């Protein structure tokens, strides 16, 4: 939305188990016994979408369904984190792939051994996931600092000092 409005964008986006496709066409069978996503899981995902997107027209809007968006170029660098055993895993991996194909620096990262349901509460290695996301965001912010112009940095420095005069 920010890109489309021509306003300042985030320096990076960190997506944790993103829900990007209301059609659930990438619902993953990876890691599930027998290769099947449990029907109750699919129903719950569909119900969640209906709570936020009450009409069929809402489900195809690119802000609600980024996996279906035709324009992904120009978005900020993206880290997509998914659980190994998660119905949303393939969806997250596919979205990271589409971003990369559109020229957006994007990476999909799988949390080994984690299950999508309640991963935040039950997985002992969750802190490692958070640490990796924080490292990614620090890199994005550091890269933004490296590429900002000297004039912008001076203006920012002057703005942070009370009584300072603008550069120029």
DRENMI-759433 format. One line per field, with one value per atom (N, C-alpha, C): residue number from 1; residue in three letters; atom name; y, z, x. Coordinates in Angstrom, 3 decimals. Layout:
<sites>
seq <- (NUM / ...)
type <- (ALA / ...)
atom <- (CA / ...)
yy <- (Y / ...)
zz <- (Z / ...)
xx <- (X / ...)
</sites>
This chain:
<sites>
seq <- (1 / 1 / 1 / 2 / 2 / 2 / 3 / 3 / 3 / 4 / 4 / 4 / 5 / 5 / 5 / 6 / 6 / 6 / 7 / 7 / 7 / 8 / 8 / 8 / 9 / 9 / 9 / 10 / 10 / 10 / 11 / 11 / 11 / 12 / 12 / 12 / 13 / 13 / 13 / 14 / 14 / 14 / 15 / 15 / 15 / 16 / 16 / 16 / 17 / 17 / 17 / 18 / 18 / 18 / 19 / 19 / 19 / 20 / 20 / 20 / 21 / 21 / 21 / 22 / 22 / 22 / 23 / 23 / 23 / 24 / 24 / 24 / 25 / 25 / 25 / 26 / 26 / 26 / 27 / 27 / 27 / 28 / 28 / 28 / 29 / 29 / 29 / 30 / 30 / 30 / 31 / 31 / 31 / 32 / 32 / 32 / 33 / 33 / 33 / 34 / 34 / 34 / 35 / 35 / 35 / 36 / 36 / 36 / 37 / 37 / 37 / 38 / 38 / 38 / 39 / 39 / 39 / 40 / 40 / 40 / 41 / 41 / 41 / 42 / 42 / 42 / 43 / 43 / 43 / 44 / 44 / 44 / 45 / 45 / 45 / 46 / 46 / 46 / 47 / 47 / 47 / 48 / 48 / 48 / 49 / 49 / 49 / 50 / 50 / 50 / 51 / 51 / 51 / 52 / 52 / 52 / 53 / 53 / 53 / 54 / 54 / 54 / 55 / 55 / 55 / 56 / 56 / 56 / 57 / 57 / 57 / 58 / 58 / 58 / 59 / 59 / 59 / 60 / 60 / 60 / 61 / 61 / 61 / 62 / 62 / 62 / 63 / 63 / 63 / 64 / 64 / 64 / 65 / 65 / 65 / 66 / 66 / 66 / 67 / 67 / 67 / 68 / 68 / 68 / 69 / 69 / 69 / 70 / 70 / 70 / 71 / 71 / 71 / 72 / 72 / 72 / 73 / 73 / 73 / 74 / 74 / 74 / 75 / 75 / 75 / 76 / 76 / 76 / 77 / 77 / 77 / 78 / 78 / 78 / 79 / 79 / 79 / 80 / 80 / 80 / 81 / 81 / 81 / 82 / 82 / 82 / 83 / 83 / 83 / 84 / 84 / 84 / 85 / 85 / 85 / 86 / 86 / 86 / 87 / 87 / 87 / 88 / 88 / 88 / 89 / 89 / 89 / 90 / 90 / 90 / 91 / 91 / 91 / 92 / 92 / 92 / 93 / 93 / 93 / 94 / 94 / 94 / 95 / 95 / 95 / 96 / 96 / 96 / 97 / 97 / 97 / 98 / 98 / 98 / 99 / 99 / 99 / 100 / 100 / 100 / 101 / 101 / 101 / 102 / 102 / 102 / 103 / 103 / 103 / 104 / 104 / 104 / 105 / 105 / 105 / 106 / 106 / 106 / 107 / 107 / 107 / 108 / 108 / 108 / 109 / 109 / 109 / 110 / 110 / 110 / 111 / 111 / 111 / 112 / 112 / 112 / 113 / 113 / 113 / 114 / 114 / 114 / 115 / 115 / 115 / 116 / 116 / 116 / 117 / 117 / 117 / 118 / 118 / 118 / 119 / 119 / 119 / 120 / 120 / 120 / 121 / 121 / 121 / 122 / 122 / 122 / 123 / 123 / 123 / 124 / 124 / 124 / 125 / 125 / 125 / 126 / 126 / 126 / 127 / 127 / 127 / 128 / 128 / 128 / 129 / 129 / 129 / 130 / 130 / 130 / 131 / 131 / 131 / 132 / 132 / 132 / 133 / 133 / 133 / 134 / 134 / 134 / 135 / 135 / 135 / 136 / 136 / 136 / 137 / 137 / 137 / 138 / 138 / 138 / 139 / 139 / 139 / 140 / 140 / 140 / 141 / 141 / 141 / 142 / 142 / 142 / 143 / 143 / 143 / 144 / 144 / 144 / 145 / 145 / 145 / 146 / 146 / 146 / 147 / 147 / 147 / 148 / 148 / 148 / 149 / 149 / 149 / 150 / 150 / 150 / 151 / 151 / 151 / 152 / 152 / 152 / 153 / 153 / 153 / 154 / 154 / 154 / 155 / 155 / 155 / 156 / 156 / 156 / 157 / 157 / 157 / 158 / 158 / 158 / 159 / 159 / 159 / 160 / 160 / 160 / 161 / 161 / 161 / 162 / 162 / 162 / 163 / 163 / 163 / 164 / 164 / 164 / 165 / 165 / 165 / 166 / 166 / 166 / 167 / 167 / 167 / 168 / 168 / 168)
type <- (UNK / UNK / UNK / UNK / UNK / UNK / UNK / UNK / UNK / UNK / UNK / UNK / UNK / UNK / UNK / UNK / UNK / UNK / UNK / UNK / UNK / UNK / UNK / UNK / UNK / UNK / UNK / UNK / UNK / UNK / UNK / UNK / UNK / UNK / UNK / UNK / UNK / UNK / UNK / UNK / UNK / UNK / UNK / UNK / UNK / UNK / UNK / UNK / UNK / UNK / UNK / UNK / UNK / UNK / UNK / UNK / UNK / UNK / UNK / UNK / UNK / UNK / UNK / UNK / UNK / UNK / UNK / UNK / UNK / UNK / UNK / UNK / UNK / UNK / UNK / UNK / UNK / UNK / UNK / UNK / UNK / UNK / UNK / UNK / UNK / UNK / UNK / UNK / UNK / UNK / UNK / UNK / UNK / UNK / UNK / UNK / UNK / UNK / UNK / UNK / UNK / UNK / UNK / UNK / UNK / UNK / UNK / UNK / UNK / UNK / UNK / UNK / UNK / UNK / UNK / UNK / UNK / UNK / UNK / UNK / UNK / UNK / UNK / UNK / UNK / UNK / UNK / UNK / UNK / UNK / UNK / UNK / UNK / UNK / UNK / UNK / UNK / UNK / UNK / UNK / UNK / UNK / UNK / UNK / UNK / UNK / UNK / UNK / UNK / UNK / UNK / UNK / UNK / UNK / UNK / UNK / UNK / UNK / UNK / UNK / UNK / UNK / UNK / UNK / UNK / UNK / UNK / UNK / UNK / UNK / UNK / UNK / UNK / UNK / UNK / UNK / UNK / UNK / UNK / UNK / UNK / UNK / UNK / UNK / UNK / UNK / UNK / UNK / UNK / UNK / UNK / UNK / UNK / UNK / UNK / UNK / UNK / UNK / UNK / UNK / UNK / UNK / UNK / UNK / UNK / UNK / UNK / UNK / UNK / UNK / UNK / UNK / UNK / UNK / UNK / UNK / UNK / UNK / UNK / UNK / UNK / UNK / UNK / UNK / UNK / UNK / UNK / UNK / UNK / UNK / UNK / UNK / UNK / UNK / UNK / UNK / UNK / UNK / UNK / UNK / UNK / UNK / UNK / UNK / UNK / UNK / UNK / UNK / UNK / UNK / UNK / UNK / UNK / UNK / UNK / UNK / UNK / UNK / UNK / UNK / UNK / UNK / UNK / UNK / UNK / UNK / UNK / UNK / UNK / UNK / UNK / UNK / UNK / UNK / UNK / UNK / UNK / UNK / UNK / UNK / UNK / UNK / UNK / UNK / UNK / UNK / UNK / UNK / UNK / UNK / UNK / UNK / UNK / UNK / UNK / UNK / UNK / UNK / UNK / UNK / UNK / UNK / UNK / UNK / UNK / UNK / UNK / UNK / UNK / UNK / UNK / UNK / UNK / UNK / UNK / UNK / UNK / UNK / UNK / UNK / UNK / UNK / UNK / UNK / UNK / UNK / UNK / UNK / UNK / UNK / UNK / UNK / UNK / UNK / UNK / UNK / UNK / UNK / UNK / UNK / UNK / UNK / UNK / UNK / UNK / UNK / UNK / UNK / UNK / UNK / UNK / UNK / UNK / UNK / UNK / UNK / UNK / UNK / UNK / UNK / UNK / UNK / UNK / UNK / UNK / UNK / UNK / UNK / UNK / UNK / UNK / UNK / UNK / UNK / UNK / UNK / UNK / UNK / UNK / UNK / UNK / UNK / UNK / UNK / UNK / UNK / UNK / UNK / UNK / UNK / UNK / UNK / UNK / UNK / UNK / UNK / UNK / UNK / UNK / UNK / UNK / UNK / UNK / UNK / UNK / UNK / UNK / UNK / UNK / UNK / UNK / UNK / UNK / UNK / UNK / UNK / UNK / UNK / UNK / UNK / UNK / UNK / UNK / UNK / UNK / UNK / UNK / UNK / UNK / UNK / UNK / UNK / UNK / UNK / UNK / UNK / UNK / UNK / UNK / UNK / UNK / UNK / UNK / UNK / UNK / UNK / UNK / UNK / UNK / UNK / UNK / UNK / UNK / UNK / UNK / UNK / UNK / UNK / UNK / UNK / UNK / UNK / UNK / UNK / UNK / UNK / UNK / UNK / UNK / UNK / UNK / UNK / UNK / UNK / UNK / UNK / UNK / UNK / UNK / UNK / UNK / UNK / UNK / UNK / UNK / UNK / UNK / UNK / UNK / UNK / UNK / UNK / UNK / UNK / UNK / UNK / UNK / UNK / UNK / UNK / UNK / UNK / UNK / UNK)
atom <- (N / CA / C / N / CA / C / N / CA / C / N / CA / C / N / CA / C / N / CA / C / N / CA / C / N / CA / C / N / CA / C / N / CA / C / N / CA / C / N / CA / C / N / CA / C / N / CA / C / N / CA / C / N / CA / C / N / CA / C / N / CA / C / N / CA / C / N / CA / C / N / CA / C / N / CA / C / N / CA / C / N / CA / C / N / CA / C / N / CA / C / N / CA / C / N / CA / C / N / CA / C / N / CA / C / N / CA / C / N / CA / C / N / CA / C / N / CA / C / N / CA / C / N / CA / C / N / CA / C / N / CA / C / N / CA / C / N / CA / C / N / CA / C / N / CA / C / N / CA / C / N / CA / C / N / CA / C / N / CA / C / N / CA / C / N / CA / C / N / CA / C / N / CA / C / N / CA / C / N / CA / C / N / CA / C / N / CA / C / N / CA / C / N / CA / C / N / CA / C / N / CA / C / N / CA / C / N / CA / C / N / CA / C / N / CA / C / N / CA / C / N / CA / C / N / CA / C / N / CA / C / N / CA / C / N / CA / C / N / CA / C / N / CA / C / N / CA / C / N / CA / C / N / CA / C / N / CA / C / N / CA / C / N / CA / C / N / CA / C / N / CA / C / N / CA / C / N / CA / C / N / CA / C / N / CA / C / N / CA / C / N / CA / C / N / CA / C / N / CA / C / N / CA / C / N / CA / C / N / CA / C / N / CA / C / N / CA / C / N / CA / C / N / CA / C / N / CA / C / N / CA / C / N / CA / C / N / CA / C / N / CA / C / N / CA / C / N / CA / C / N / CA / C / N / CA / C / N / CA / C / N / CA / C / N / CA / C / N / CA / C / N / CA / C / N / CA / C / N / CA / C / N / CA / C / N / CA / C / N / CA / C / N / CA / C / N / CA / C / N / CA / C / N / CA / C / N / CA / C / N / CA / C / N / CA / C / N / CA / C / N / CA / C / N / CA / C / N / CA / C / N / CA / C / N / CA / C / N / CA / C / N / CA / C / N / CA / C / N / CA / C / N / CA / C / N / CA / C / N / CA / C / N / CA / C / N / CA / C / N / CA / C / N / CA / C / N / CA / C / N / CA / C / N / CA / C / N / CA / C / N / CA / C / N / CA / C / N / CA / C / N / CA / C / N / CA / C / N / CA / C / N / CA / C / N / CA / C / N / CA / C / N / CA / C / N / CA / C / N / CA / C / N / CA / C / N / CA / C / N / CA / C / N / CA / C / N / CA / C / N / CA / C / N / CA / C / N / CA / C / N / CA / C / N / CA / C / N / CA / C / N / CA / C / N / CA / C / N / CA / C / N / CA / C / N / CA / C)
yy <- (-1.183 / 0.000 / 1.254 / 1.250 / 2.412 / 2.636 / 1.550 / 1.664 / 2.286 / 1.826 / 2.299 / 3.751 / 4.199 / 5.598 / 6.522 / 5.942 / 6.751 / 7.346 / 6.743 / 7.246 / 6.414 / 6.825 / 6.106 / 4.660 / 3.766 / 2.348 / 1.839 / 0.717 / 0.096 / -0.343 / -0.429 / -0.847 / -2.356 / -3.054 / -4.502 / -4.984 / -6.192 / -6.771 / -8.205 / -8.518 / -9.824 / -10.460 / -11.491 / -12.154 / -13.505 / -13.683 / -14.923 / -15.674 / -16.856 / -17.691 / -16.846 / -16.181 / -15.291 / -16.052 / -15.433 / -15.942 / -15.032 / -15.540 / -14.692 / -15.071 / -16.211 / -16.713 / -17.235 / -16.440 / -16.885 / -18.115 / -18.454 / -19.662 / -20.922 / -20.722 / -21.828 / -22.824 / -22.324 / -23.220 / -23.842 / -23.276 / -23.841 / -24.552 / -24.834 / -25.505 / -26.719 / -26.747 / -27.701 / -29.037 / -30.079 / -31.412 / -31.822 / -30.976 / -31.306 / -31.581 / -32.719 / -33.021 / -33.640 / -33.627 / -34.216 / -35.712 / -36.485 / -37.930 / -38.206 / -39.067 / -39.427 / -38.335 / -37.243 / -36.191 / -35.361 / -35.391 / -34.656 / -33.561 / -32.405 / -31.352 / -31.728 / -31.782 / -32.143 / -31.194 / -31.757 / -30.963 / -29.886 / -30.178 / -29.156 / -27.968 / -28.226 / -27.138 / -26.269 / -26.910 / -26.151 / -25.334 / -25.935 / -25.217 / -23.997 / -24.192 / -23.088 / -21.953 / -22.280 / -21.259 / -20.517 / -21.264 / -20.636 / -19.755 / -20.211 / -19.405 / -18.103 / -18.181 / -16.973 / -15.970 / -16.450 / -15.543 / -14.895 / -15.701 / -15.148 / -14.093 / -14.234 / -13.234 / -11.872 / -11.868 / -10.620 / -10.176 / -11.113 / -10.820 / -11.390 / -10.652 / -11.209 / -11.443 / -10.731 / -10.925 / -11.554 / -12.303 / -12.904 / -11.859 / -10.682 / -9.635 / -9.215 / -9.231 / -8.856 / -9.813 / -11.072 / -12.089 / -11.988 / -11.198 / -11.070 / -9.745 / -8.894 / -7.630 / -7.920 / -7.313 / -7.636 / -7.314 / -6.407 / -6.128 / -7.262 / -7.922 / -9.029 / -10.362 / -10.447 / -11.687 / -11.400 / -11.069 / -10.711 / -11.817 / -13.077 / -14.166 / -14.065 / -13.383 / -13.256 / -11.926 / -11.071 / -9.740 / -9.860 / -8.969 / -8.983 / -8.133 / -7.218 / -6.331 / -6.497 / -7.090 / -7.252 / -6.467 / -6.052 / -5.299 / -4.021 / -3.622 / -2.388 / -2.563 / -3.782 / -4.021 / -4.139 / -3.920 / -3.972 / -5.403 / -5.552 / -6.882 / -7.606 / -8.925 / -9.683 / -10.977 / -11.239 / -12.530 / -13.189 / -14.387 / -15.161 / -16.359 / -16.453 / -17.583 / -18.468 / -19.781 / -20.749 / -21.928 / -22.601 / -23.795 / -25.003 / -25.951 / -27.138 / -27.906 / -28.070 / -28.824 / -27.854 / -27.257 / -26.194 / -26.188 / -26.092 / -26.014 / -24.763 / -23.753 / -22.510 / -22.500 / -23.567 / -23.576 / -23.347 / -24.144 / -24.021 / -22.655 / -22.121 / -20.795 / -19.730 / -19.784 / -18.827 / -18.976 / -20.223 / -20.454 / -19.963 / -20.216 / -19.768 / -18.246 / -17.580 / -16.119 / -15.548 / -16.117 / -15.663 / -15.864 / -16.967 / -17.225 / -16.214 / -15.847 / -14.839 / -13.478 / -13.129 / -11.867 / -11.845 / -12.918 / -12.988 / -12.890 / -13.556 / -13.510 / -12.085 / -11.311 / -9.916 / -8.964 / -9.508 / -8.675 / -8.161 / -8.634 / -8.231 / -9.175 / -8.653 / -9.548 / -10.266 / -11.579 / -12.337 / -13.678 / -14.123 / -15.392 / -16.088 / -17.386 / -18.208 / -18.987 / -19.007 / -19.712 / -20.654 / -21.917 / -22.935 / -23.196 / -23.194 / -23.515 / -25.038 / -25.710 / -27.175 / -27.710 / -28.733 / -29.411 / -28.701 / -27.471 / -26.716 / -27.074 / -27.038 / -27.249 / -25.906 / -25.625 / -24.326 / -23.964 / -24.920 / -24.618 / -24.429 / -23.221 / -22.934 / -22.916 / -22.710 / -22.744 / -21.765 / -20.628 / -19.599 / -20.040 / -20.922 / -21.325 / -22.624 / -23.453 / -24.799 / -25.103 / -24.316 / -24.691 / -24.077 / -24.936 / -24.480 / -23.550 / -23.713 / -22.916 / -21.641 / -21.255 / -20.061 / -18.820 / -18.744 / -17.578 / -17.457 / -18.576 / -18.545 / -17.918 / -18.187 / -17.600 / -16.082 / -15.659 / -14.226 / -13.575 / -14.243 / -13.694 / -13.514 / -14.500 / -14.403 / -13.262 / -13.094 / -11.976 / -10.635 / -10.539 / -9.293 / -9.005 / -10.054 / -9.861 / -9.350 / -9.931 / -9.500 / -8.020 / -7.616 / -6.218 / -5.289 / -5.710 / -4.887 / -4.708 / -5.784 / -5.678 / -4.707 / -4.779 / -3.872 / -2.424 / -2.176 / -0.805 / -0.331 / -1.213 / -0.829 / -0.524 / -1.316 / -1.065 / 0.262 / 0.578 / 1.857 / 3.004 / 2.854 / 3.893 / 4.073 / 2.960 / 3.022 / 3.708 / 3.587 / 4.136 / 5.507 / 5.968 / 7.296 / 8.339 / 9.423 / 10.453 / 11.169 / 11.782 / 12.545 / 13.666 / 14.282 / 15.361 / 14.841 / 13.643 / 13.065 / 12.769 / 12.214 / 11.880 / 13.141 / 14.197 / 15.454 / 16.026 / 15.970 / 16.494 / 15.706 / 14.385 / 13.561 / 13.888 / 14.060 / 14.377 / 15.728 / 16.722 / 18.049 / 18.044 / 17.259 / 17.210 / 16.609 / 15.740 / 15.093 / 15.961 / 17.056 / 17.955 / 19.180 / 19.427 / 20.601 / 21.883 / 22.750 / 24.056 / 23.992 / 22.826 / 22.724 / 23.343 / 23.826 / 24.440 / 23.388 / 23.494 / 22.560 / 22.730 / 21.615 / 21.660 / 22.501 / 23.111 / 23.852 / 25.150)
zz <- (0.000 / 0.000 / 0.000 / 0.818 / 0.879 / -0.469 / -1.092 / -2.412 / -3.403 / -3.385 / -4.325 / -4.091 / -2.863 / -2.546 / -2.694 / -2.997 / -3.195 / -1.919 / -0.785 / 0.489 / 0.921 / 1.992 / 2.506 / 2.807 / 2.494 / 2.716 / 3.854 / 4.421 / 5.404 / 4.718 / 5.473 / 4.926 / 4.726 / 5.335 / 5.205 / 5.824 / 5.435 / 6.081 / 6.490 / 7.703 / 8.305 / 8.455 / 7.676 / 7.668 / 8.362 / 9.429 / 10.194 / 9.886 / 9.267 / 8.869 / 8.149 / 7.054 / 6.393 / 5.740 / 5.799 / 5.141 / 3.930 / 2.741 / 1.554 / 0.474 / 0.637 / -0.434 / 0.111 / -0.036 / 0.504 / -0.199 / -1.368 / -2.072 / -1.495 / -0.664 / -0.027 / -1.063 / -2.244 / -3.302 / -3.023 / -2.084 / -1.736 / -0.390 / 0.143 / 1.448 / 1.403 / 2.292 / 2.235 / 2.846 / 2.200 / 2.760 / 3.414 / 3.313 / 3.838 / 5.334 / 5.704 / 7.118 / 7.769 / 7.112 / 7.715 / 7.427 / 8.399 / 8.191 / 6.995 / 6.133 / 4.955 / 3.896 / 4.102 / 3.100 / 2.971 / 3.954 / 3.881 / 4.940 / 4.534 / 5.504 / 6.153 / 7.469 / 8.116 / 7.701 / 7.423 / 6.968 / 7.977 / 9.272 / 10.268 / 10.186 / 9.825 / 9.654 / 8.469 / 7.351 / 6.174 / 6.466 / 7.181 / 7.538 / 8.403 / 9.375 / 10.272 / 9.490 / 8.575 / 7.747 / 6.892 / 6.278 / 5.454 / 6.307 / 7.498 / 8.403 / 8.787 / 9.046 / 9.385 / 8.248 / 7.035 / 5.887 / 5.811 / 5.988 / 5.900 / 6.977 / 8.138 / 9.192 / 8.739 / 7.970 / 7.530 / 6.147 / 5.323 / 3.939 / 3.662 / 4.031 / 3.989 / 2.586 / 1.573 / 0.224 / -0.682 / -1.683 / -2.621 / -3.307 / -3.581 / -4.224 / -3.343 / -2.028 / -1.103 / -1.195 / -1.513 / -1.485 / -2.641 / -3.650 / -4.771 / -4.759 / -3.789 / -3.709 / -3.323 / -4.023 / -3.745 / -2.324 / -1.632 / -0.247 / 0.673 / 0.331 / 1.137 / 0.698 / -0.556 / -1.120 / -1.888 / -1.180 / -1.882 / -2.790 / -2.498 / -3.361 / -4.755 / -4.870 / -6.159 / -6.845 / -6.201 / -6.742 / -8.043 / -8.982 / -10.255 / -10.189 / -9.229 / -9.105 / -7.736 / -7.728 / -6.473 / -6.484 / -7.650 / -7.757 / -6.928 / -6.371 / -5.601 / -4.128 / -3.704 / -2.275 / -1.562 / -0.254 / 0.483 / 0.613 / 0.922 / 1.184 / 2.219 / 2.024 / 2.820 / 3.351 / 4.635 / 5.245 / 5.551 / 4.999 / 5.252 / 6.095 / 7.298 / 8.177 / 8.276 / 8.099 / 8.169 / 9.040 / 9.612 / 10.411 / 9.476 / 9.871 / 9.032 / 8.812 / 9.857 / 9.763 / 9.862 / 8.749 / 8.753 / 7.422 / 7.485 / 6.266 / 5.462 / 6.097 / 5.408 / 4.900 / 5.141 / 4.744 / 3.241 / 2.412 / 0.957 / 0.467 / 1.104 / 0.739 / 1.000 / 2.149 / 2.475 / 1.559 / 1.294 / 0.394 / -1.018 / -1.483 / -2.828 / -2.907 / -1.855 / -1.864 / -1.902 / -1.116 / -1.148 / -2.548 / -3.181 / -4.539 / -5.543 / -5.411 / -6.315 / -6.098 / -4.837 / -4.560 / -5.228 / -5.051 / -5.636 / -7.162 / -7.746 / -9.215 / -9.689 / -8.845 / -9.175 / -8.875 / -8.426 / -8.158 / -6.737 / -5.861 / -4.450 / -3.713 / -2.989 / -2.197 / -1.166 / -1.327 / -0.455 / -0.107 / 1.104 / 1.594 / 2.386 / 2.130 / 2.950 / 3.932 / 5.185 / 6.223 / 6.940 / 7.044 / 7.671 / 9.082 / 10.041 / 11.423 / 11.580 / 11.623 / 11.688 / 12.916 / 12.674 / 13.759 / 14.305 / 13.850 / 14.400 / 13.675 / 14.428 / 13.887 / 13.875 / 12.806 / 12.660 / 13.765 / 14.237 / 15.288 / 16.616 / 17.138 / 18.443 / 18.478 / 17.314 / 17.268 / 18.253 / 18.429 / 19.312 / 20.767 / 21.123 / 22.524 / 22.849 / 21.822 / 22.118 / 21.656 / 20.781 / 20.228 / 21.027 / 21.507 / 22.342 / 21.599 / 20.295 / 19.518 / 18.963 / 19.467 / 18.960 / 19.087 / 20.125 / 20.296 / 19.149 / 18.625 / 17.477 / 16.272 / 16.121 / 15.030 / 15.197 / 16.403 / 16.697 / 16.483 / 16.933 / 16.767 / 15.282 / 14.455 / 13.020 / 12.384 / 12.789 / 12.280 / 12.687 / 13.914 / 14.380 / 13.613 / 13.342 / 12.540 / 11.146 / 10.544 / 9.213 / 9.230 / 10.203 / 10.271 / 10.531 / 11.381 / 11.605 / 10.312 / 9.515 / 8.229 / 7.296 / 7.269 / 6.412 / 6.829 / 8.116 / 8.601 / 8.374 / 8.549 / 8.316 / 6.842 / 5.959 / 4.521 / 4.159 / 4.794 / 4.525 / 4.973 / 6.105 / 6.578 / 5.611 / 5.079 / 4.153 / 2.846 / 2.417 / 1.114 / 1.209 / 2.425 / 2.532 / 2.208 / 1.663 / 1.261 / 2.495 / 2.308 / 3.383 / 3.843 / 2.908 / 3.254 / 4.156 / 3.819 / 4.660 / 6.058 / 6.142 / 7.462 / 8.286 / 7.636 / 8.356 / 8.841 / 7.973 / 8.349 / 9.537 / 9.495 / 10.612 / 11.889 / 11.779 / 12.961 / 13.532 / 12.674 / 13.151 / 13.772 / 13.209 / 13.734 / 15.132 / 15.415 / 16.735 / 17.810 / 17.420 / 18.410 / 18.628 / 19.847 / 20.101 / 19.703 / 19.038 / 18.652 / 17.462 / 16.847 / 15.695 / 14.469 / 13.581 / 12.343 / 11.247 / 10.285 / 9.174 / 8.319 / 7.685 / 6.791 / 5.581 / 5.011 / 3.778 / 3.836)
xx <- (0.828 / 0.000 / 0.878 / 1.924 / 2.809 / 3.489 / 3.948 / 4.572 / 3.586 / 2.345 / 1.331 / 0.950 / 1.067 / 0.741 / 1.946 / 3.107 / 4.304 / 4.862 / 4.563 / 5.082 / 6.290 / 6.908 / 8.077 / 7.712 / 8.627 / 8.403 / 9.275 / 8.886 / 9.772 / 11.064 / 12.138 / 13.436 / 13.493 / 12.563 / 12.487 / 11.192 / 10.781 / 9.596 / 9.915 / 9.481 / 9.715 / 8.341 / 8.088 / 6.788 / 6.912 / 6.155 / 6.168 / 4.887 / 5.065 / 3.919 / 2.866 / 3.237 / 2.282 / 1.129 / -0.015 / -1.210 / -1.405 / -1.104 / -1.067 / -2.060 / -2.747 / -3.606 / -4.936 / -6.021 / -7.310 / -7.869 / -7.348 / -7.801 / -7.156 / -6.140 / -5.413 / -4.882 / -4.516 / -4.064 / -2.698 / -1.957 / -0.655 / -0.674 / -1.855 / -1.915 / -1.002 / -0.042 / 1.054 / 0.681 / 1.178 / 1.066 / 2.371 / 3.374 / 4.696 / 4.640 / 5.171 / 5.317 / 4.099 / 2.956 / 1.766 / 1.735 / 1.261 / 1.152 / 0.269 / 0.753 / -0.030 / -0.050 / 0.694 / 0.761 / -0.495 / -1.355 / -2.618 / -2.688 / -3.199 / -3.483 / -4.819 / -4.878 / -6.143 / -7.273 / -8.435 / -9.583 / -9.966 / -9.867 / -10.205 / -9.233 / -7.983 / -7.009 / -7.404 / -7.756 / -8.188 / -9.451 / -10.391 / -11.622 / -11.321 / -10.434 / -10.076 / -9.400 / -8.511 / -7.863 / -8.894 / -9.807 / -10.848 / -11.750 / -12.098 / -12.931 / -12.222 / -10.916 / -10.161 / -10.217 / -10.072 / -10.161 / -11.537 / -12.575 / -13.943 / -14.203 / -13.577 / -13.732 / -13.213 / -12.136 / -11.520 / -11.986 / -12.395 / -12.770 / -14.159 / -15.197 / -16.546 / -17.121 / -16.640 / -17.188 / -16.140 / -16.565 / -15.604 / -14.718 / -15.246 / -14.448 / -13.287 / -13.481 / -12.401 / -11.215 / -11.483 / -10.430 / -9.449 / -9.742 / -8.804 / -8.058 / -8.329 / -7.609 / -6.157 / -5.180 / -3.777 / -3.315 / -3.975 / -3.578 / -4.021 / -5.106 / -5.611 / -5.011 / -4.621 / -4.098 / -2.808 / -1.734 / -0.503 / 0.027 / -0.285 / 0.171 / -0.441 / -1.574 / -2.261 / -1.958 / -1.158 / -0.870 / -0.072 / -0.379 / 0.349 / 1.614 / 1.689 / 2.860 / 3.500 / 4.664 / 5.403 / 6.710 / 7.164 / 8.415 / 8.310 / 9.431 / 9.471 / 9.153 / 8.849 / 8.609 / 9.956 / 9.968 / 11.239 / 11.764 / 13.048 / 13.597 / 12.733 / 12.607 / 11.641 / 12.243 / 12.013 / 12.311 / 10.972 / 10.764 / 9.548 / 9.949 / 9.395 / 9.677 / 8.443 / 8.662 / 7.567 / 7.994 / 7.017 / 7.280 / 7.396 / 8.224 / 8.436 / 7.137 / 6.351 / 5.101 / 3.938 / 3.595 / 2.592 / 1.846 / 0.545 / -0.262 / 0.084 / 0.671 / 1.017 / 2.467 / 3.196 / 4.609 / 4.790 / 4.132 / 4.303 / 3.830 / 2.800 / 2.299 / 3.366 / 4.014 / 5.064 / 6.261 / 6.660 / 7.787 / 7.472 / 6.262 / 5.864 / 5.861 / 5.399 / 5.365 / 6.783 / 7.693 / 9.086 / 9.667 / 9.323 / 9.788 / 9.261 / 7.997 / 7.411 / 8.048 / 8.315 / 8.997 / 10.368 / 11.135 / 12.478 / 12.403 / 11.439 / 11.276 / 10.963 / 10.307 / 9.967 / 11.124 / 12.253 / 13.417 / 13.521 / 12.655 / 12.696 / 13.646 / 14.632 / 15.477 / 14.594 / 14.451 / 13.549 / 14.168 / 13.882 / 14.398 / 13.306 / 13.123 / 12.237 / 13.107 / 12.694 / 13.439 / 12.478 / 12.872 / 12.031 / 12.531 / 11.610 / 11.961 / 11.878 / 13.032 / 13.034 / 12.301 / 11.489 / 10.797 / 9.582 / 9.328 / 8.195 / 6.913 / 5.831 / 4.497 / 3.787 / 3.051 / 2.410 / 1.451 / 0.671 / -0.300 / 0.406 / 0.369 / 0.935 / 2.447 / 3.091 / 4.549 / 5.164 / 4.530 / 5.085 / 5.085 / 4.173 / 4.042 / 4.782 / 5.011 / 5.481 / 6.886 / 7.444 / 8.742 / 9.884 / 10.759 / 11.873 / 12.823 / 12.932 / 13.873 / 13.255 / 12.110 / 11.435 / 12.320 / 13.123 / 13.986 / 14.979 / 15.433 / 16.346 / 15.657 / 14.384 / 13.587 / 13.523 / 13.236 / 13.150 / 14.513 / 15.570 / 16.916 / 17.249 / 16.888 / 17.171 / 16.372 / 15.125 / 14.324 / 14.918 / 15.393 / 16.010 / 17.297 / 18.098 / 19.316 / 18.973 / 17.939 / 17.511 / 17.122 / 16.334 / 15.907 / 17.095 / 18.036 / 19.229 / 20.020 / 20.139 / 20.843 / 20.113 / 18.793 / 18.011 / 18.224 / 18.206 / 18.389 / 19.816 / 20.780 / 22.180 / 22.394 / 21.815 / 21.948 / 21.312 / 20.194 / 19.524 / 20.418 / 21.099 / 22.016 / 23.179 / 23.684 / 24.818 / 24.457 / 23.188 / 22.801 / 22.168 / 21.872 / 21.274 / 22.337 / 21.889 / 22.847 / 23.396 / 24.546 / 25.172 / 24.245 / 23.554 / 22.623 / 21.508 / 20.951 / 19.890 / 20.409 / 21.628 / 22.184 / 22.414 / 22.909 / 23.118 / 21.792 / 20.773 / 19.454 / 18.901 / 19.067 / 18.593 / 19.350 / 20.659 / 21.472 / 21.082 / 20.880 / 20.495 / 19.110 / 18.215 / 16.848 / 16.815 / 17.797 / 17.788 / 18.416 / 19.056 / 19.666 / 18.775 / 18.347 / 17.518 / 18.243 / 17.551 / 18.096 / 19.020 / 19.184 / 20.076 / 19.437 / 20.272 / 19.785 / 19.795 / 18.861 / 18.853 / 20.099 / 20.523 / 21.693 / 21.361 / 22.389 / 22.127 / 22.685)
</sites>
